[in-house]
Amino acid sequence: MIRQWHEHIQWHQAQLRRLLHSGRGSTRLASTPLLVAVKRGSILKTSPHVLFARSNCRSIRIPPILLPPVVFAGLLVALWIWYCVMMVVFQNKIIYMPGLPPTSRRERIADWEGLCGGIRWTRKETVAVDGTKLAMAVTTVSLTKGNRPRAPAPEKPAAAHVYVLYFHGNASSIPPRLPGLSWVLRAITDSKTNELPPMQLMFVCLSYRGYWTSRGRPSEPGLRLDAEAGVRWIAERHEREFGKDGSTAPILLVWGQSIGSGVATNLAATGRIPSSVPIRGLLLETPFVSIKAMLEALYPQKWLPYKYLWPFLRNHLDSWANLGLIAQACRERGQTPPMVYILEAERDELVPKEQSERLYQRCVDLGLPTEKGVVPVAYHQQAIARGDGKKLAAQAITKLTQRALGGGD
């Protein structure tokens, strides 16, 4: 076959040489099959039996008057596609904002201590399973009936040990949130309607990777590891302080604000946590259904690419699905499901109130014990900044604790 191929080529080369040296070469050369094939756009075939094959070469002619709009439309389409690709590739940097405001990575607890109403916070550290170092702000108070929080008295053990693991919102860091959390603590002890037995109450405010002084870069898988690290720190601390005595079993409540509500439900649904520290209650402050639902709510315009990119999401924070997993796991294990308290801001400009209502109805449909409180005249970041919000958050912690102790409905 190869020999035949070479014979074909040699024959055509001989024909070309003969025509070039003959007197009629100038007139016959232009009509040879080889040059006609080249001029007409024929292509060389690899088959030894078919040397040339004619191809149809077509071109699109655009009138000069239409050229500018066509080019402009092409640039818009190219820009839209490029923007979609950038949204998918850099979605972690777009969703998580650890650098806002610019001073968030340099905040110190001491800078906000004067606004905490006498509550003393200390900075602690823990390590996630992948080796990422995480920062926390921790405070412990002993509560007695009718008294304000005071330093715990080791010689008089409390009747209960309650731990509140707090997951903050997207922007800012832990220290600026401590004054509001401190006043919630004070509101718990000042409450006249919901009295608690003598107990020790610890707030553990975990800073995600990439936020405040924690190492690493934020992502949903990373935040899952961070939440689990917070629970392990609480379990190890409780065992170290009080041993494994069943009479001092810890009561763990999880409080998630905004994006932290997704972290909280992730932990409760699929978190790998010690069996000695089950989650007994969830406080979801200004929660959203999922990242996908937020894309649809914030960008309803059909021409924007955001809501069409949800199949490429690597961050879901899907509280809707997580609540279903929590209810299913409790039914399969025969356990009492944790109570869910939803705290909504009446004038939330970021998360539509329909989303918290959907989550509330989701809990009702699943049979999860749930309550909802609405902070009047409050925007997204003001839920516990206002006095009514502090009282509602304190009531939520009180109700979750009472139910965990067996005194709730």
Buried (B, 14 or more C-beta within 10 A) or exposed (E): EEEEBEEBEEEBEEBBEEBEEEEEBEEBBEEBEBEEBEEEEBEEEEEBEEBBEEEEEEEEEEEEEEEEEEEEEEEEEEEEEEBBEEBBEEBBEEBBBBBEEEEBBEBEBEEBBEEBEEBEBEBBEBBBEEEBBBBBBBBBBBBBEEEBBEEBEEEEBBEBBBBBBBBBBBBBBBBBBBBBBBBBBBBBBBBEEBEBBBBBBBBBBBBBBBBBBBEBEBBBEBBBBBBBBBBBBBBEBBBEEBEEEEEBBBBBBBBBBBBBBBBBBBBBBBBEBBEBBBBBBBBBBBBBBBBBBBBBBEBEEEEBBBBEBBEEBEBBBBBBBBBBBBBEBBEEEEEEBBBBBBBBBBEBEBBBBEBBEBBBEBBEEBEBBBBBBBBEEBBBBBBBBBEBBBBBBBBBBBBBBBBBBEEBE
